Each structure stands twice: as structure tokens, then as C-alpha cells.
Amino acid sequence: MAQESHYAEIVEKLKDHSSMKQFIHRNTMMQISAIKKSLINLSLNLSKDVTAIDNNVEIVYTDGGEFEAEIKFSGDALIFAMHTNVFTFPTEHKIHQLPFVKANPKKAYCGLIQIYNFLSDSIKYNRLNDLGYLVTRIFINSENQFFLEGKDDLNYGIANYENQIFDQKAIEDIIQHAIVFSIDFELQVPPLEQSEIITLAEKQYNTTTSGMSTGKRLGFEFKAGETKPLI
């Protein structure tokens, strides 16, 4: 018996499912562009107001390409990185219990923008083994409804997901909260036991990169343009 053709089903899924994901991807790209514009304006305003008091405090915006942006403020840097894929959530995730998601399961599909905190010197001196910290991750659906998973004030849970719109006010609020969190999140000296022994290779590395491998806390590792969890 001839095997049943799934061609029509494939066409339908591509028209519906894949088209939806492409739309969310394009929408997330629009939002990373909006974030970049806000970072540019903020860096200009901060430079004007802060450097007038102390010109040693640098505020610098850097465009990291199509999917990334960076702002440095004194000893800290924030990297805003858009993931190129669209995500949904495990079946046990609370998002699937929300009435408006139950009514329209497509609302559980989101684009992802992550914010990382690094020391400015990690980037300046290209210290590839330095550690950074995931401050928050932003999930945005096709209707610009969003929620955050992050630290302190950067953890807008999914309880109000339906009513949280990723607009200009939300962007500015998230950026400013991330900067305040990063400034307050102090660099701590490592335990003495971690510094008692050093190899010659580490000494040579420290000489060429202006310091030992450094991070505020254990968390994420900066590796040649990518950031990955330390397990």
C-alpha cells in the first residue's frame, strides 16, 4: 500500500508555524534596533551630564552588529544580545497556564534578547577568560507582549505577561534598571587561596592582558564574541 503523502500537511505547517516564527524574528530585530536607539540617546545624555563633573568617567556606545549592542559606563559594560532563533517553553512552564495563552498557544512563542554585565576592562584588554553575568533575558512575542527573567528589578514575571508591552517606556526602564544593577553589583576580590599559585603561562597572560582573569562573580565566560554558561 502506498504511503500517505504528507505534502499538504507540510505546506500548511510552513504557511502557519514557520511564517509565525519568521514574523517574531523580524519583530525582535525591530526591538533590538529600538534598544540601540535608546542606548545611543542615553549615552549622549549621560556623557553630557556626567563628564561635565568628571571627564574620567567614560560613557561609550558601541554597535556590535545586526544582533548586538554595547554600552560602557566607567568600569562596567552591558551587552545586549539578540538570539537569532524563536523559542517556546516546556509544557510544565507557567506560561502555558495563562488564560490568554491557552486561548492562543502562539502567544507562548517568543524572541529572546539577553543582557550581560562585563567589566569594561575585560573588553578593552580582550581578556577572553574574564567572567560576565547574565542580568536578565527578555522574551517578546508577536504582539510585543513581554516578560523578563532576571535579577532584582529585572524580573518581570509572567503573571502580567498579557499586559506588559515592550514599548519605548519599557525599553528605557529596562536599560536604566540594568545599569543601576550593574553599578551596585560590586567587583569582589577572589579568595586568597585562588591567588596563591600561578603558572608562568598565567603570568605571561596577565602581563599581555593587563590583569588576572577577572569577574564580579562566577557566572558566564566571555569567549571570542560569544557568551556561554559556566557549568
Secondary structure by P-SEA (a helix, b strand, c coil): cccccaaaaaaaaaacaaaaaaaaaaaaaaaaaaaaaaaaaaaaaaaaaaccccccbbbbbbbccccbbbbbcccbbbbbbbbccccccccccccccccccccccccccbbbbbbbbbbaaaaaaccccbbbbbcbbbbbcccccccccccccccccccccccccccaaaaaaaaaaaaaaaaabbbbbccccccccccaaaaaaaaaaccccccccccccccccbbbbcc
